Amino acid sequence: MTHLINVVGAGGGAGVTTFTTLFGESARELSASALSSPPPPEASPWTVILATEGVEQASAAVALRETAIQHGWRVAALATRGTERKRPRPVTARFIPILDDDRDATLRRVPHWSAAARRPLAELPRWDFRGAAGKGGPALPKPFLSLFTAIVDDIVRDHDMEAAAAEEAETPPSEHFV
């Protein structure tokens, strides 16, 4: 199965394996070194770079994003994960180098869910992009449902815009004004 999303960690402790598990069949974990070469033809180029909310990993996430883009990968989101629920640290300033970019610069915050760390991966719920009901297992918290849906919606929107631009480029200029 080809996965839509490749999840890459900007450093240890970001919860890449848990995030990938929660994302379900749509995602797979990928090593950061894979972004240093073009995506294989059979693989999706879409990547989520996951980082904890700190200077070091935010800087690493920006560097990974640049490497990925240079090699033909697409960055669906730079996602940050904090350890607290009530008072997330402001990390937007850490991403100033990319904030003015018009492409592949989406920042998302991964919701805090302390119970995820206490459950075995096999017992975690999984997001289902088809909207199919779960099989009686634990439900995925709504913030994760919203996050995963937003990431996939962004990919679809970007794909549609690129397809429309490609179609427009193929139309002879005289047909633009008919």
C-alpha positions in Angstrom: 0.0 0.0 0.0 1.2 3.5 -0.8 0.9 5.9 2.1 -0.3 9.4 1.6 1.8 10.9 4.4 5.4 10.3 5.4 6.1 11.3 9.0 9.6 12.4 9.8 10.9 13.5 13.1 13.1 16.6 13.6 14.7 14.9 16.7 14.0 12.4 19.3 11.1 12.5 21.7 8.6 14.2 19.3 6.3 11.1 19.2 6.8 10.2 15.6 5.8 6.6 16.0 2.7 7.4 18.1 1.7 10.2 15.6 2.1 7.8 12.7 0.1 5.1 14.4 -2.7 7.5 15.2 -2.7 8.7 11.5 -3.6 5.1 10.6 -3.1 3.5 7.1 -2.6 6.9 5.6 0.8 7.4 7.1 4.2 5.7 7.5 7.3 6.7 9.5 10.2 7.7 7.4 13.8 8.5 8.5 15.0 12.1 8.2 17.9 10.9 5.9 15.3 9.8 3.3 14.6 13.5 2.6 18.2 13.9 1.3 17.2 12.1 -2.0 14.2 12.3 -4.3 11.1 10.4 -3.3 10.9 7.0 -5.0 8.4 7.0 -8.0 6.0 4.7 -6.2 6.0 6.8 -3.0 3.9 9.8 -2.0 6.1 12.9 -1.8 3.9 14.4 1.0 5.6 14.7 4.4 4.8 15.9 7.9 7.8 17.0 9.8 7.2 16.5 13.5 9.1 18.4 16.2 8.9 19.1 19.9 8.3 22.7 20.9 11.8 24.0 21.4 14.5 25.9 19.6 16.7 23.0 18.6 14.0 20.8 17.0 12.2 23.8 15.4 15.5 24.7 13.7 16.0 21.1 12.7 12.5 21.0 11.3 13.2 24.1 9.2 16.4 22.6 7.9 14.6 19.3 7.1 11.9 21.2 5.2 14.6 22.9 3.1 16.3 19.6 2.3 13.0 18.0 1.5 11.9 20.7 -0.9 15.3 20.7 -2.7 14.9 17.0 -3.3 11.3 17.0 -4.6 9.4 16.2 -1.4 6.4 18.2 -0.4 5.9 19.3 3.1 2.2 19.1 4.1 2.9 20.5 7.6 5.5 21.2 10.2 3.8 19.9 13.3 4.9 20.8 16.8 4.1 18.7 19.9 4.2 20.2 23.4 4.1 18.3 26.7 1.5 20.5 28.3 -2.2 20.9 27.6 -3.1 24.3 29.1 -0.3 26.6 28.2 1.5 25.7 25.0 4.7 27.6 24.4 4.7 30.0 21.5 6.9 28.6 18.8 5.8 30.5 15.8 8.9 32.7 16.1 11.1 29.6 15.7 9.7 29.3 12.1 10.3 32.9 11.0 12.6 31.8 8.1 9.6 30.1 6.4 6.6 32.3 7.5 6.6 34.3 4.3 6.9 31.3 2.0 3.8 30.7 -0.1 4.3 26.9 -0.3 4.9 24.1 2.1 5.0 26.3 5.1 1.9 25.2 7.1 2.5 25.1 10.8 0.2 22.8 12.9 0.2 22.0 16.6 -0.3 18.4 17.6 -2.8 18.2 20.4 -1.7 16.9 23.8 -3.1 13.5 24.7 -1.3 12.1 27.8 -3.1 8.7 27.6 -1.5 7.9 24.2 1.9 7.5 25.9 0.5 5.1 28.4 -1.1 2.7 25.9 0.7 0.1 23.7 0.8 1.2 20.1 -1.4 -1.8 19.1 -4.2 -0.4 21.4 -4.2 3.1 20.0 -7.1 4.2 17.8 -6.4 5.1 14.2 -7.7 7.8 11.9 -9.6 6.5 8.9 -9.7 8.9 6.0 -12.7 7.1 4.6 -14.8 8.0 7.6 -15.5 4.4 8.5 -16.6 3.7 12.0 -14.1 2.2 14.4 -14.3 -1.5 15.3 -15.4 -1.0 18.9 -11.9 0.1 20.0 -11.0 3.4 21.6 -12.1 6.5 19.8 -9.6 8.9 18.4 -9.9 12.3 20.2 -11.6 15.0 18.2 -8.6 17.3 18.1 -6.6 14.5 16.3 -9.5 13.9 13.9 -9.5 17.6 13.1 -5.7 17.7 12.7 -5.5 14.7 10.4 -8.5 15.9 8.3 -7.0 19.4 7.9 -3.6 18.0 6.8 -5.3 15.8 4.1 -7.6 18.6 3.1 -4.6 20.8 2.6 -2.9 18.2 0.4 -6.1 17.8 -1.7 -6.5 21.6 -2.1 -2.8 22.0 -3.1 -3.1 19.1 -5.6 -6.3 20.6 -7.1 -4.6 24.0 -7.5 -1.5 22.4 -9.1 -3.8 20.5 -11.5 -5.7 23.6 -12.4 -2.5 25.5 -13.0 -1.1 22.8 -15.2 -4.4 22.7 -17.2 -4.3 26.4 -17.6 -0.7 26.3 -18.8 -1.7 23.8 -21.5 -4.5 26.0 -22.8 -3.4 28.1 -25.8 -3.6 31.9 -25.0 -6.3 32.6 -27.6 -8.7 30.2 -25.7 -8.3 32.2 -22.5 -10.6 34.9 -23.8 -13.2 32.8 -25.6 
